[in-house]
Amino acid sequence: MSEPDPLSTGPHINVWDGPLRLFHWLLVIAIAVAFLSAEEDSPLNQWHMLSGWVVAVLIIFRIIWGFVGGEYARFSGMFKGGSLGRHIGEMLRFKPTAAVGHNPLGWVAALLLIAVTAAVIWTGALIVTSGGEIVEELHEVIGWTLLALVVVHVLAVVVMSALTRENLVRAMVSGSKPAGRHAGASNARKPSLFAYLISLAVVAATIFGILKIDPQAFVPRSTESAEYGESETGADRLYEDRNYDREYENDNERGE
């Protein structure tokens, strides 16, 4: 049996705050459900739209939390651990420095994932409100791009955990890292009460806005019933258009 790493034992420092960790794992679950339910013949298909809207709420939360959250959740801490070029050089030598929060490449990955996920949600919302085959194809392409980024991200976490001898997955679960691997580091500054209040307000406003776009956003239903503007709002519009077409045809017949 190998002896325990002395730097990984002993005291730990708090790094990731609770809301950030909750966001991370809820996003993992929601994206997984969204992918598994994407096909119309999937037994989980009725959860696709709901999971997508949940992801939208989570992304908005993460953006806000990036400005008001805990110390290592904030965008202001980007690249504090060193320059991107230096970090890439360390990676090429297989000797990356263990970062307390995100390392520079970790920040790049996080921002890319947020941006691409937002693009998936945006195109999904367009399918609900207006529809169109082009939008649906774009939604699918960006969705597969997101899946590719997720795979790369997971592989990067595994590689970094091995190279730095620091379990990054465990850190995102517990919120702490071994103090022995981060000499001089102290517990991260916690989120303030204002951070919680403003985040709750923004999340509530986001949910309200989503329900204005799609009144059935958080109700399980098939994607077919929600596509091409056939949500409750879209269905009303579709019904009116069909009535207009019938009246137009009747007028033409009477004119003949």
C-alpha positions in Angstrom: 0.0 0.0 0.0 1.2 3.5 -0.8 1.7 5.9 2.0 -0.7 8.9 2.2 0.5 12.1 0.8 1.5 14.3 3.7 0.6 17.5 1.8 -3.0 16.1 1.3 -3.6 15.4 4.9 -4.0 17.7 7.8 -5.7 21.1 7.8 -7.9 22.2 4.9 -8.8 25.7 3.7 -12.3 26.7 2.5 -12.3 27.5 -1.2 -15.6 27.0 -2.9 -18.7 28.5 -1.3 -22.0 26.5 -0.9 -24.1 28.3 -3.6 -21.3 27.8 -6.2 -21.0 24.1 -5.5 -24.8 23.7 -5.6 -24.9 25.5 -8.9 -22.1 23.3 -10.3 -23.8 19.9 -9.5 -27.3 21.1 -10.4 -25.9 22.2 -13.8 -24.3 18.8 -14.3 -27.6 17.1 -13.6 -29.7 19.5 -15.6 -27.4 19.3 -18.7 -27.3 15.5 -18.4 -31.1 15.3 -18.3 -31.3 17.7 -21.3 -29.0 15.6 -23.4 -30.7 12.3 -22.4 -34.1 13.7 -23.2 -33.3 15.5 -26.4 -34.8 12.9 -28.8 -38.5 12.8 -29.2 -38.7 9.1 -28.7 -36.7 9.2 -25.5 -38.6 8.1 -22.4 -37.3 11.3 -20.7 -38.4 13.6 -23.5 -41.0 15.4 -21.4 -38.2 16.7 -19.2 -36.1 18.2 -22.0 -37.8 21.7 -22.0 -38.0 21.8 -18.2 -34.3 20.9 -17.8 -33.4 23.5 -20.4 -35.2 26.3 -18.6 -33.6 25.2 -15.3 -30.2 25.5 -17.0 -31.2 29.0 -18.0 -31.9 30.0 -14.4 -28.6 28.4 -13.3 -26.6 30.3 -15.9 -28.1 33.6 -14.9 -27.3 32.8 -11.3 -23.7 32.0 -12.1 -23.2 35.2 -14.0 -24.5 37.2 -11.0 -22.6 35.1 -8.5 -19.4 35.9 -10.5 -19.7 39.5 -9.3 -21.1 39.1 -5.8 -20.2 35.5 -4.7 -17.5 34.1 -2.6 -13.8 35.0 -3.2 -12.9 32.3 -5.7 -16.3 32.4 -7.5 -15.8 36.0 -8.7 -14.7 36.9 -12.2 -12.4 39.5 -10.6 -10.2 36.6 -9.5 -9.6 35.5 -13.1 -5.9 34.7 -13.8 -4.8 35.8 -10.3 -2.9 32.5 -10.1 -0.7 33.5 -13.0 -0.8 34.3 -16.7 -2.5 31.9 -19.2 0.8 31.6 -21.2 2.8 30.6 -18.1 0.1 28.1 -17.1 0.1 26.5 -20.6 3.9 26.3 -20.5 3.7 24.5 -17.1 1.1 22.1 -18.6 3.4 21.3 -21.6 6.1 20.4 -19.1 3.5 18.3 -17.1 4.3 20.4 -14.0 1.3 22.7 -13.4 1.1 24.7 -10.3 -1.8 23.8 -8.1 -4.2 26.8 -7.9 -6.3 27.6 -4.9 -9.3 28.5 -7.1 -9.5 28.0 -10.9 -6.3 28.0 -12.7 -6.1 30.2 -15.9 -7.2 27.4 -18.2 -10.0 26.5 -15.8 -11.3 30.1 -16.1 -11.2 29.8 -19.9 -13.1 26.6 -19.7 -15.7 28.0 -17.3 -16.3 31.1 -19.4 -16.6 28.9 -22.6 -19.1 26.6 -20.9 -21.2 29.5 -19.7 -21.2 31.1 -23.1 -22.0 28.0 -25.1 -24.6 26.9 -22.6 -26.3 30.3 -22.9 -26.3 29.9 -26.7 -28.0 26.5 -26.4 -30.6 28.1 -24.2 -31.1 31.0 -26.5 -31.7 28.9 -29.5 -34.0 26.6 -27.5 -36.0 29.7 -26.5 -36.2 30.7 -30.2 -37.7 27.3 -31.0 -40.4 27.8 -28.4 -41.3 31.4 -29.4 -40.9 31.4 -33.2 -39.6 28.0 -34.4 -38.0 27.1 -37.7 -35.9 24.3 -39.0 -32.8 26.5 -39.2 -33.1 27.5 -35.5 -33.6 23.8 -34.5 -30.5 22.7 -36.5 -28.5 25.5 -34.9 -29.7 24.4 -31.5 -28.6 20.9 -32.1 -25.2 21.9 -33.4 -24.5 24.2 -30.5 -25.8 21.4 -28.2 -23.2 18.9 -29.5 -20.5 21.6 -29.2 -21.5 22.0 -25.6 -21.3 18.2 -25.1 -17.8 18.2 -26.6 -16.7 21.0 -24.3 -18.1 19.1 -21.3 -16.1 16.0 -22.3 -12.9 18.1 -22.6 -13.6 19.7 -19.3 -14.0 16.4 -17.5 -10.8 15.0 -19.1 -8.9 18.2 -18.1 -10.1 17.8 -14.5 -8.9 14.2 -14.4 -5.5 15.2 -15.9 -5.1 18.2 -13.5 -6.0 16.1 -10.5 -3.3 13.6 -11.5 -0.6 16.2 -12.2 -1.2 18.3 -9.1 -2.1 15.3 -6.9 -5.1 17.2 -5.8 -8.6 15.8 -6.1 -10.5 18.6 -7.8 -13.8 16.7 -7.9 -13.7 16.1 -4.2 -12.8 19.8 -3.7 -16.0 20.8 -5.6 -18.0 18.5 -3.3 -16.5 19.5 0.0 -15.6 23.0 -0.9 -12.1 22.7 0.7 -8.5 21.9 -0.4 -5.5 20.7 1.6 -3.7 23.7 3.2 -0.4 21.9 2.8 -0.6 22.2 -1.0 -1.3 26.0 -0.8 1.2 27.5 1.5 0.2 30.9 2.7 -3.4 30.6 1.5 -6.3 31.2 3.9 -10.0 30.5 3.9 -11.8 32.3 1.1 -13.9 35.3 1.9 -17.5 34.3 2.3 -20.4 35.7 0.3 -22.2 38.6 2.0 -25.9 38.8 2.9 -26.3 41.3 0.0 -24.9 38.6 -2.3 -27.6 36.2 -1.3 -30.4 38.8 -1.5 -29.4 40.2 -4.9 -29.0 36.7 -6.3 -32.4 35.5 -5.1 -34.0 38.6 -6.6 -32.3 38.1 -10.0 -33.2 34.4 -10.0 -36.8 35.3 -9.1 -36.9 37.8 -11.9 -35.4 35.3 -14.3 -38.1 32.7 -13.5 -40.8 35.4 -14.0 -39.3 36.3 -17.4 -39.1 32.7 -18.5 -42.8 32.2 -17.6 -43.7 35.2 -19.6 -41.9 33.6 -22.6 -43.2 30.1 -22.0 -46.0 29.8 -19.4 -45.4 26.0 -19.2 -41.7 26.2 -18.9 -41.5 24.3 -15.6 -44.2 21.7 -16.5 -43.0 18.4 -18.0 -44.2 18.1 -21.6 -42.9 16.7 -24.9 -40.7 18.8 -27.0 -43.1 18.4 -29.9 -45.8 20.2 -28.1 -43.4 23.1 -27.4 -41.6 23.4 -30.7 -42.4 25.9 -33.5 -44.2 28.3 -31.3 -46.7 25.7 -30.0 -46.3 26.6 -26.3 -49.4 28.1 -24.7 -48.5 31.5 -26.1 -47.4 30.1 -29.4 -50.5 27.9 -29.6 -52.8 30.9 -29.2 -50.9 32.6 -32.0 -51.1 29.5 -34.2 -54.8 29.2 -33.5 -55.4 32.8 -34.5 -53.4 32.3 -37.7 -55.3 29.2 -38.7 -58.6 31.0 -38.1 -57.4 33.9 -40.2 -56.5 31.5 -43.0 -59.9 29.8 -42.9 -61.7 33.2 -43.0 -59.5 34.2 -45.9 -60.4 31.0 -47.8 -64.1 31.5 -47.0 -63.9 35.1 -48.3 -62.3 33.9 -51.5 -65.0 31.2 -52.0 -67.8 33.7 -51.5 -66.0 36.1 -53.9 -66.0 33.3 -56.6 
